[in-house]
């Protein structure tokens, strides 16, 4: 009986300290969690419908923009529900555990990076349509026929590149090679942290996954 009482007290104390350490108030966390749930449900349903509609339409299967919807679909399906649990529970380790804590930064930052790189490629593709219309298909599609199916090899390679670049960078802290992933008590979020030597990949992620795509989007939109 004493052991159970002690365990309950220890859990209550750890839960209270975890909640008190958050920079967000309980009302703000609850509101953010509710919005995350709404966006997750709506985003998953809409992106799934768009993907199915595009895949069943013959002409859009080989289009450059079709595969890039996968990043938004994954973000709605996986990242947003975890974010909702994090905000509503205000206790990552108690509800989500260490395993998800290790893979969440890879999924979250990887998806964001892939999504922005995808938007960049789509914008560059649009610029090529305007200024170099004769080279668009060769550079961005390059369709080859395999077993009576049109395979857009360039689109597939570009899609892989958009995912492999941020994922490759994020594998460094995930495996502990350069930087590390862990729980930030102030936000109760598992994120990219500095390792014992002070190394972190956050500047590189922001450069490759945010600054370069935004600069490219800005320049190409002005050029158009």
C-alpha atoms as one frame of an Amber mdcrd trajectory, in Angstrom:
protein
   0.000   0.000   0.000   2.846   2.340   0.873   4.583   1.559  -2.407   1.473
   2.445  -4.428   0.983   5.661  -2.503   4.641   6.606  -3.029   4.426   5.862
  -6.756   1.280   7.959  -7.108   2.884  10.855  -5.266   6.030  10.611  -7.412
   3.921  10.581 -10.598   1.883  13.566  -9.415   5.020  15.525  -8.536   6.722
  14.745 -11.877   3.514  15.589 -13.758   3.154  18.886 -11.908   6.788  19.854
 -12.457   6.507  18.932 -16.132   3.396  21.077 -16.545   4.791  23.980 -14.553
   7.986  24.067 -16.621   6.086  24.804 -19.859   6.195  28.336 -21.210   2.609
  28.002 -22.474  -0.413  28.412 -20.225  -2.948  25.578 -19.934  -5.556  27.496
 -21.933  -3.056  28.311 -24.704  -1.911  24.684 -24.843  -5.502  23.417 -25.019
  -6.375  25.861 -27.814  -3.247  24.899 -29.777  -4.076  21.207 -29.312  -7.644
  21.673 -30.576  -6.449  23.563 -33.654  -3.830  20.846 -34.303  -6.569  18.177
 -34.204  -8.791  20.140 -36.603  -5.910  20.745 -39.025  -4.840  17.085 -38.793
  -8.316  15.748 -39.644  -9.061  18.274 -42.398  -5.531  18.112 -43.838  -5.439
  14.299 -43.929  -8.860  13.990 -45.579  -8.302  16.729 -48.172  -4.763  15.681
 -49.092  -5.849  12.046 -49.409  -8.726  13.054 -51.682  -6.418  15.206 -53.819
  -3.821  12.435 -54.087  -6.417   9.826 -55.101  -8.066  12.198 -57.577  -4.747
  13.080 -59.182  -3.558   9.481 -59.337  -6.760   8.333 -61.025  -6.521  11.113
 -63.573  -4.266   9.913 -66.371  -2.930  13.265 -67.359  -1.856  14.351 -63.870
  -0.037  11.155 -62.922   3.084  12.240 -64.754   2.776  15.882 -63.708   5.619
  17.289 -61.624   3.449  18.675 -58.817   1.488  15.486 -58.057   4.041  13.599
 -55.878   4.919  16.683 -53.823   1.574  16.520 -52.004   2.952  13.587 -49.996
   4.805  15.888 -47.592   1.611  17.780 -46.676  -0.272  14.491 -46.314   2.357
  13.051 -43.965   2.449  16.249 -41.932  -1.323  16.060 -41.383  -1.332  12.310
 -40.764   1.611  12.019 -38.350   3.127  15.317 -37.169  -0.032  17.257 -36.285
  -1.626  14.479 -34.145   1.593  14.204 -32.129   1.642  17.978 -31.744  -1.969
  17.857 -30.504  -1.127  15.242 -27.857   1.907  17.254 -26.777  -0.116  20.446
 -26.247  -3.158  18.848 -24.620  -1.235  16.501 -22.312   1.595  18.981 -21.573
   3.725  15.935 -20.766   5.600  14.386 -23.698   7.326  11.499 -21.927   4.228
  10.520 -19.968   2.025  10.176 -23.063   4.276   9.804 -26.116   7.444   8.237
 -24.745  11.119   8.247 -25.691  10.774   6.284 -28.946   8.550   8.869 -30.626
  10.753  11.593 -29.130  13.670  10.230 -31.161  11.878  10.078 -34.520   9.614
  13.146 -34.250  12.307  15.795 -35.031  13.327  13.762 -38.083   9.706  13.607
 -39.244   8.784  17.206 -38.387  11.833  19.044 -39.718  12.233  16.587 -42.601
   8.646  17.117 -43.734   8.918  20.897 -43.419  12.166  20.906 -45.393  10.764
  18.604 -48.076   7.594  20.701 -48.340   9.486  23.977 -48.813  11.915  22.404
 -51.287   8.919  20.994 -53.176   7.316  24.444 -53.379  10.633  25.798 -54.628
  10.846  23.186 -57.388   7.245  23.861 -58.418   7.953  27.607 -58.602  11.115
  27.030 -60.636   9.116  24.718 -62.902   6.558  27.485 -63.422   9.335  29.943
 -64.261  10.731  27.499 -66.849   7.261  27.164 -68.396   7.243  30.933 -68.925
  10.834  31.508 -70.031  12.041  28.137 -71.392   8.901  26.250 -72.510  10.836
  23.983 -74.875  13.020  22.617 -72.066  10.381  22.026 -69.384   9.430  18.443
 -70.249  13.022  17.324 -70.731  14.234  18.798 -67.438  11.244  18.275 -65.127
   9.506  15.202 -66.563  11.708  13.230 -68.984   9.082  10.523 -69.421  10.156
   7.024 -70.359   7.762   4.179 -71.200   8.095   1.016 -69.096   5.594  -1.811
 -69.706   3.173   0.604 -71.383   3.349   2.997 -68.381   4.701   6.529 -68.578
   7.384   7.002 -65.892   8.453  10.618 -65.214  12.063   9.886 -64.259  13.050
  13.509 -63.641  10.057  14.105 -61.373  10.920  11.009 -59.337  14.570  12.059
 -58.978  13.589  15.596 -57.968  11.085  14.232 -55.444  13.724  11.938 -53.936
  16.161  14.843 -53.752  13.626  17.010 -51.907  13.274  14.293 -49.250  16.824
  12.956 -49.117  18.545  16.326 -48.544  16.728  17.286 -45.300  16.494  13.657
 -44.158  20.226  13.138 -44.690  21.036  16.223 -42.617  18.614  15.218 -39.846
  20.050  11.713 -39.583  23.205  13.284 -38.119  21.573  14.369 -34.828  19.168
  11.407 -34.829  22.121   9.004 -34.779  24.200  11.257 -32.493  26.933  11.898
 -35.069  26.538  15.692 -35.009  24.171  17.263 -32.521  21.380  15.324 -30.846
  17.615  15.106 -30.408  15.872  15.367 -27.072  13.120  16.903 -24.967  12.936
  20.652 -24.442  11.284  20.997 -21.016  10.202  24.587 -21.660   7.994  23.597
 -24.612   7.551  19.867 -23.894   8.637  19.226 -27.460  11.252  16.836 -28.781
  13.519  18.859 -31.022  17.087  19.336 -32.259  19.506  20.044 -29.402  23.214
  20.731 -29.014  25.422  17.780 -28.133  28.136  17.775 -25.476  30.507  19.569
 -27.862  27.952  22.277 -28.624  27.205  21.007 -32.144  23.760  21.378 -33.726
  22.417  21.059 -37.270  19.690  23.678 -36.806  21.560  26.445 -38.733  22.124
  24.059 -41.662  18.485  22.924 -41.599  17.271  26.527 -41.596  19.655  27.376
 -44.451  18.802  24.419 -46.710  15.173  23.912 -45.705  14.023  27.499 -45.212
  16.335  30.357 -46.285  17.393  28.986 -49.699  13.840  27.941 -50.695  12.416
  31.307 -49.581  15.082  33.257 -51.483  14.480  31.113 -54.577  10.710  31.586
 -54.306  11.163  35.346 -53.932  13.542  35.674 -56.890  11.545  33.447 -59.256
   8.250  35.161 -58.404   9.793  38.567 -59.085  11.225  37.283 -62.361   7.774
  36.103 -63.412
